Amino acid sequence: MPWYRHFLWPFAFLYGLGVFIRNKLFDFGLLKSEEFEVPIICVGNLEVGGTGKSPLILYTLKVLTENGLEVAVVSRGYGRKTSGFRLVDQDCAAQEVGDEPIQAKLRFPNVTVAVCENRVEGVRKLIELHGGLNVILLDDGFQHRWIKPKLNILTASSKQSLSDNYLLPVGTLRESLLGLRRAEAVVVSSNLHRQALANFNGNVFQSSMESGELNWISGERRNLNDIKSVLLFSGIANSERFEQTASKNFKISGHLQFGDHHNYTTSDLQRLQEKYNSFGAAEMAIVTTEKDAARLVNSNLLNQLDQIPVFYLPVDVVFNETTAAQFDKMILSYGKHA
């Protein structure tokens, strides 16, 4: 931990006290969590960003839809410039609805995806619009607490043990490890969290992250077999994991990293073009994440790159056969009307 973060302990104490009091008000019923007839599955985390939440939501959507359930997703739409309830379609811009909702909609065009900063209102409107819903996925709603899900699933970072982490702003924890008591399951991609989860009473699922095939976004359409080395760019919380995943299949010539949920500008794309041109290798392409692609696909920014081939690399949660069967069974048992 950088030395200067030690000066932030008073703020971490006050933040932790505020979170503790708020949680107790919900625990004692002084603040009310609303339950709905349609089962709600919440996928969230104790940490800020980079825990694999988005890939797990996509995996969960795959399981539910392939088993014939009517599913909807509600998100607050982090980073959007609009407000209120909005349905997401494939032509939306990230400034309208946020990048993660577009990512889900592009993967699952037939799934209803909505954004609303008031998640209770969002769920109500989804139920009004679609009376036949079997399940609603609540994206990043673990700390929201105004909704009481049927199932809470947490994801945990692959970079740092929960036991060695601290509350914001010293560390990256949104709340203390006492929050684990509200969860029914935790999905981990490393053994870092063994100590923190030693007394956890729910299910712990071991997973890994694997990349799929490159997906073309813009520029020249190149044969995937001809692409040996690539220039990466990303604006996500865990850019290192993206680079590690991409390096399994490609030589990485460079990686331009931006902040999580970065709003790309003309100058960013100029930097990218200059970096790409500096290599001059015919087999190269530019590769980004699926979330970054969702941020760019309905904008005009990629036009600046002209015929430079741009792809995104999808990254998915993978379980072994036994674990997948157990996780899928859990999801499906909650994803039906009682």
Residue pairs with C-beta under 8 A, 6 or more apart in sequence:
1 166
1 170
1 171
5 169
5 170
5 171
6 170
8 169
8 170
9 170
11 169
11 170
12 166
12 167
12 168
12 169
12 170
12 171
15 167
15 168
15 169
16 167
16 175
16 176
19 143
19 167
19 174
19 175
19 176
20 176
22 31
22 145
23 145
23 175
23 178
23 179
25 31
26 33
26 145
31 145
31 146
32 146
33 145
33 146
33 147
33 148
34 120
34 146
34 147
34 148
35 147
35 148
36 123
36 124
36 127
36 136
36 147
37 127
37 337
38 123
38 127
38 133
38 134
38 135
38 136
38 337
39 134
39 135
39 136
39 150
39 151
39 334
39 335
39 336
39 337
39 338
40 123
40 135
40 136
40 137
40 138
40 147
40 148
40 149
40 150
40 151
41 60
41 135
41 136
41 137
41 138
41 149
41 150
41 151
41 153
41 331
41 334
41 335
42 137
42 138
42 141
42 142
42 144
42 147
42 149
42 151
42 152
42 153
43 53
43 56
43 57
43 60
43 137
43 138
43 139
43 140
43 153
43 155
44 53
44 138
44 140
44 141
44 142
44 143
44 152
44 153
44 154
44 155
45 51
45 53
45 140
45 142
45 154
45 155
45 156
45 157
45 174
46 142
46 154
46 156
46 162
46 173
46 174
46 175
46 177
46 179
46 180
47 156
47 157
47 162
47 165
47 172
47 173
47 174
48 168
48 172
48 173
48 174
48 237
49 172
49 236
49 237
49 238
49 260
50 157
50 159
50 236
50 237
50 238
50 241
50 260
51 155
51 156
51 157
51 158
51 238
52 155
52 158
52 187
52 189
52 207
52 209
52 317
53 139
53 140
53 155
54 100
54 103
54 291
55 209
55 315
55 316
55 317
56 153
56 155
56 187
56 207
56 317
57 73
57 100
57 104
57 137
57 139
58 103
58 104
58 107
58 108
58 316
58 317
59 316
59 317
60 137
60 153
60 331
61 71
61 73
61 104
61 107
61 108
61 111
61 137
62 108
63 327
63 328
63 331
63 332
64 71
64 134
64 135
64 137
64 331
64 332
64 335
65 71
65 108
65 110
65 111
67 332
67 335
69 134
69 135
69 332
69 335
69 336
70 130
70 132
70 133
70 134
70 135
71 111
71 112
71 133
71 134
71 135
71 136
71 137
71 335
72 111
72 112
72 113
72 114
72 126
72 130
72 133
72 135
72 136
72 137
73 101
73 104
73 111
73 112
73 113
73 114
73 136
73 137
73 139
74 114
74 115
74 116
74 119
74 122
74 123
74 126
74 136
74 137
74 138
74 139
75 98
75 100
75 101
75 104
75 113
75 114
75 115
75 139
75 140
76 98
76 115
76 116
76 117
76 119
76 139
76 140
77 86
77 97
77 98
77 101
77 115
77 116
77 117
78 98
78 99
78 100
78 140
78 261
79 94
79 98
79 99
79 261
79 263
80 94
80 95
80 96
80 97
80 98
80 115
81 95
81 96
82 95
82 96
82 97
83 117
84 116
84 117
85 114
85 115
85 116
85 121
85 122
85 125
86 96
86 97
86 114
86 115
86 116
87 112
87 113
87 114
87 129
88 97
88 101
88 102
88 104
88 105
88 113
88 114
88 115
89 105
90 102
90 105
90 106
90 109
91 298
92 101
92 102
92 105
92 298
93 298
93 299
94 102
94 263
94 294
94 295
94 296
94 298
94 299
95 263
97 115
98 115
98 261
99 261
99 291
99 292
99 294
99 295
100 139
100 291
100 294
101 113
101 114
101 115
101 139
102 294
102 295
102 297
102 298
103 290
103 291
103 293
103 294
104 111
104 113
104 139
105 111
105 113
106 294
106 297
107 290
112 126
112 129
112 130
114 122
114 125
114 126
115 122
116 122
116 125
119 138
119 141
119 144
119 146
119 147
120 146
120 147
123 136
123 138
123 147
126 133
126 136
127 133
127 136
134 335
134 336
134 337
135 334
135 335
135 336
138 144
138 147
138 149
141 147
141 149
142 152
142 154
142 179
142 182
142 183
143 174
143 175
143 179
150 334
151 184
151 185
151 330
151 331
151 334
152 182
152 183
152 184
152 185
153 183
153 184
153 185
153 186
153 187
154 180
154 183
154 185
154 186
154 187
155 186
155 187
155 188
156 162
156 186
156 187
156 188
156 189
156 192
156 193
157 172
157 192
157 238
158 189
158 190
158 192
158 209
158 238
158 241
159 238
159 240
159 241
160 172
160 192
161 192
161 193
161 195
161 196
162 173
162 177
162 192
162 193
162 196
162 197
163 177
163 193
163 195
163 196
165 171
165 172
165 173
166 172
166 173
167 173
167 175
167 176
168 174
177 196
180 186
180 196
180 197
180 200
180 202
181 201
183 200
183 202
184 202
184 203
184 330
185 202
185 203
185 204
185 205
185 327
185 330
186 193
186 197
186 200
186 202
186 203
186 204
186 205
187 205
187 207
187 317
187 327
188 197
188 204
188 205
188 206
188 207
189 206
189 207
189 208
189 209
197 204
203 326
203 330
205 319
205 323
205 326
205 327
206 319
206 320
206 323
207 317
207 318
207 319
207 323
208 317
208 318
209 241
209 245
209 315
209 316
209 317
209 318
210 245
210 315
210 316
210 318
211 245
211 246
211 248
211 249
211 313
211 314
211 315
211 316
212 313
212 314
212 315
212 316
213 224
213 314
214 224
214 227
214 285
214 287
214 311
214 312
214 313
215 290
215 293
215 311
215 312
215 313
215 314
216 309
216 310
216 311
217 288
217 293
217 296
217 297
217 302
217 310
217 311
217 312
218 302
218 303
218 305
218 309
218 310
219 286
219 302
219 305
219 306
219 307
219 308
219 309
219 310
220 307
220 308
220 309
221 309
222 285
222 309
226 283
227 250
227 283
227 284
227 285
227 309
227 311
228 250
228 251
228 283
229 250
229 251
229 252
229 253
229 279
229 281
229 283
229 284
230 246
230 250
230 251
230 252
230 253
230 284
230 285
230 286
230 287
231 253
231 254
231 255
231 256
231 272
231 275
231 276
231 279
231 284
231 285
231 286
231 287
232 242
232 243
232 246
232 252
232 254
232 255
232 256
232 286
232 287
232 288
233 255
233 256
233 257
233 258
233 272
233 286
233 288
233 292
234 242
234 243
234 255
234 256
234 257
234 258
234 288
234 289
234 292
235 257
235 258
235 259
235 260
235 261
235 262
235 264
235 292
235 295
236 242
236 260
236 289
236 291
236 292
237 260
239 255
239 257
242 289
242 313
242 315
243 252
243 255
245 313
245 315
246 252
246 287
246 313
250 287
253 279
253 281
253 284
254 275
254 279
256 271
256 272
256 275
258 264
258 268
261 295
262 268
262 295
263 295
264 295
264 296
264 299
264 301
265 301
266 301
266 304
268 301
269 301
269 302
269 304
269 305
270 304
272 286
272 305
273 304
273 305
273 308
276 284
276 286
276 305
276 308
285 308
285 309
285 310
285 311
286 305
286 308
286 309
286 310
286 311
287 310
287 311
287 312
287 313
288 296
288 310
288 311
288 312
288 313
289 312
289 313
289 315
290 312
290 313
290 314
290 315
292 312
293 312
296 302
302 310
319 327
